[in-house]
Amino acid sequence: MKHTARALTLTAALLAAAGCASTGTDKNPAPIPMPTPIPTATQAALAAVARTYQDAANDGDWQAACALSSASLRGGSTTDCVTAHAATPPPAATPGGTGPATAGAVIRIPQGPDSHPAGYGVYITFTAGTSEEPARRALRLVEEGGAWVVDQYEDDILGESLLRRVLLRRPDPSGR
């Protein structure tokens, strides 16, 4: 009996020291909510749109790239967007061309600066020109008219972990 009492006292002391005991006045902090996972089908659809947009832009197919852009990013109609980009040589026109875009992380993105609505961020990599280093781009995709479209892009992203931070900063003066 004496050993049992000592064991119970020792157990209670250890639990109190470990913070497992409650005085009744301590309150447990609220648990941190885990984000709802993005369904696999949604991730696949977002990645496909992001890759298609980037491949079209790399090839200078502005009809396709502008069609996959939000009204805000287009700055008008699809025709206006194509006309605005027509003078810009695509990366594929440089020696070495481009390699196909690959999609990495897909994350939720809250409403961004200026008029960028909440949506999803997609990390894209591709090769451009003679560089052996991949080009990196973060894309914000939003739902518009029942379809996923690109609403914002930022270049030279160094890693998937920066995706959210980069897409939430103020866009450059060109209005991207």
matplotlib code that plots the C-alpha trace (Angstrom):
import matplotlib.pyplot as plt

x = [0.0, 2.9, 4.5, 1.2, 0.7, 4.3, 3.8, 0.6, 2.2, 5.2, 2.9, 0.8, 4.0, 5.3, 2.0, 1.9, 5.5, 4.7, 1.8, -0.8, -2.5, -5.2, -6.0, -9.4, -8.4, -6.0, -7.5, -6.3, -5.5, -7.8, -6.4, -5.0, -7.4, -5.9, -6.7, -9.1, -7.1, -7.5, -9.2, -6.9, -9.2, -9.1, -5.3, -5.0, -7.4, -5.4, -2.1, -3.3, -4.6, -1.3, 0.8, -1.3, -1.2, 2.6, 3.3, 1.1, 2.9, 6.3, 5.4, 3.9, 0.5, -1.2, -4.6, -4.5, -2.7, -5.1, -8.1, -6.8, -6.3, -8.8, -10.5, -8.3, -5.1, -6.2, -6.9, -9.9, -11.0, -9.0, -8.3, -6.9, -4.7, -3.4, -2.7, -0.8, 1.4, 2.0, 5.2, 6.7, 9.0, 8.2, 11.0, 10.7, 12.0, 15.4, 18.1, 17.2, 13.5, 11.6, 10.9, 7.4, 6.1, 5.7, 3.4, 4.6, 2.8, -0.9, -2.0, -4.9, -4.3, -6.5, -7.5, -4.4, -3.3, -5.5, -8.2, -6.7, -9.5, -8.9, -8.0, -5.1, -1.4, 0.5, 4.3, 5.5, 9.0, 10.2, 13.4, 13.9, 16.5, 20.0, 19.8, 20.2, 18.6, 14.8, 12.7, 10.2, 6.9, 4.0, 0.5, -2.7, -5.6, -9.2, -12.6, -14.2, -17.2, -17.1, -13.5, -10.1, -8.1, -4.8, -5.2, -1.7, 1.9, 5.2, 8.6, 11.8, 10.2, 13.0, 10.9, 7.5, 7.6, 7.6, 4.6, 2.0, 4.2, 5.1, 1.5, 0.4, 2.8, 1.9, 2.1, 4.6, 3.6, 2.8, -0.4, 0.3]
y = [0.0, 2.3, 1.7, 2.4, 5.7, 6.8, 5.7, 7.8, 10.8, 10.5, 10.1, 13.2, 15.2, 14.2, 15.0, 18.4, 19.1, 18.1, 20.5, 17.7, 18.7, 21.4, 23.7, 24.5, 28.1, 27.3, 27.4, 25.3, 27.4, 26.9, 24.3, 25.7, 24.8, 22.8, 24.0, 22.0, 20.0, 21.0, 18.1, 16.2, 16.8, 20.6, 20.5, 18.6, 21.1, 24.1, 22.6, 21.8, 25.4, 26.8, 24.6, 25.3, 29.1, 29.0, 26.9, 29.1, 32.3, 30.6, 29.8, 33.3, 31.8, 34.9, 33.8, 30.8, 32.6, 35.5, 33.2, 31.6, 35.1, 36.9, 40.0, 42.0, 40.5, 40.8, 44.5, 44.2, 41.7, 38.7, 40.6, 43.6, 41.3, 39.5, 42.9, 44.2, 41.1, 40.7, 42.8, 40.8, 38.0, 34.8, 32.9, 30.1, 32.5, 32.6, 30.1, 26.8, 27.6, 26.5, 23.3, 22.3, 23.9, 21.8, 22.6, 22.2, 23.3, 24.3, 26.4, 28.5, 32.2, 34.8, 38.0, 39.8, 43.4, 45.7, 43.8, 40.2, 37.9, 34.9, 31.8, 29.4, 29.8, 27.4, 27.2, 26.7, 25.9, 25.8, 26.1, 29.2, 29.9, 28.5, 28.7, 25.4, 26.9, 26.6, 29.8, 30.0, 31.7, 32.0, 32.1, 33.2, 31.3, 32.3, 31.1, 33.4, 32.5, 28.9, 28.3, 28.6, 31.5, 33.2, 36.5, 37.3, 36.2, 36.9, 35.8, 34.5, 32.7, 30.9, 28.1, 26.8, 28.1, 31.7, 31.3, 32.8, 35.6, 36.7, 36.6, 38.7, 41.6, 44.7, 44.1, 46.1, 49.4, 47.5, 46.3, 42.5]
z = [0.0, 0.9, -2.5, -4.3, -2.5, -3.3, -7.0, -7.2, -5.6, -8.0, -11.0, -10.0, -9.5, -13.0, -14.6, -13.0, -14.0, -17.6, -17.7, -17.8, -14.6, -14.5, -11.7, -13.2, -13.8, -16.7, -20.1, -23.0, -26.0, -29.0, -31.4, -34.6, -37.4, -40.2, -43.7, -45.7, -48.2, -51.8, -53.6, -56.0, -59.0, -58.3, -58.0, -61.3, -63.1, -61.7, -62.7, -66.2, -66.7, -65.3, -67.6, -70.7, -70.0, -69.5, -72.5, -74.7, -73.4, -74.0, -77.6, -78.2, -78.7, -77.2, -78.4, -76.1, -73.3, -73.3, -73.4, -70.2, -68.6, -66.3, -67.6, -65.2, -66.5, -70.1, -69.6, -72.0, -74.5, -75.7, -78.9, -77.0, -75.0, -78.1, -79.8, -76.7, -76.6, -80.4, -80.3, -77.4, -78.7, -76.8, -75.0, -77.5, -80.2, -78.3, -79.1, -77.4, -77.2, -74.1, -72.4, -71.3, -68.1, -65.0, -62.1, -58.5, -55.4, -55.5, -52.5, -51.4, -51.7, -49.9, -51.6, -52.7, -53.3, -55.3, -57.1, -57.0, -55.7, -53.5, -55.5, -55.8, -56.3, -58.6, -58.8, -62.4, -63.7, -67.4, -69.3, -71.5, -74.1, -73.6, -69.8, -68.0, -64.9, -64.9, -65.1, -62.2, -62.0, -59.5, -61.0, -59.2, -60.6, -60.0, -61.1, -63.7, -65.7, -64.5, -65.6, -64.0, -65.4, -64.6, -62.7, -61.7, -62.3, -60.7, -62.1, -60.6, -57.7, -55.8, -54.2, -53.6, -50.0, -51.3, -53.4, -51.0, -49.9, -53.5, -54.7, -51.8, -52.3, -54.3, -58.0, -60.1, -61.8, -65.0, -63.2, -63.4]

ax = plt.figure().add_subplot(projection="3d")
ax.plot(x, y, z, "-o")
ax.set_aspect("equal")
plt.show()
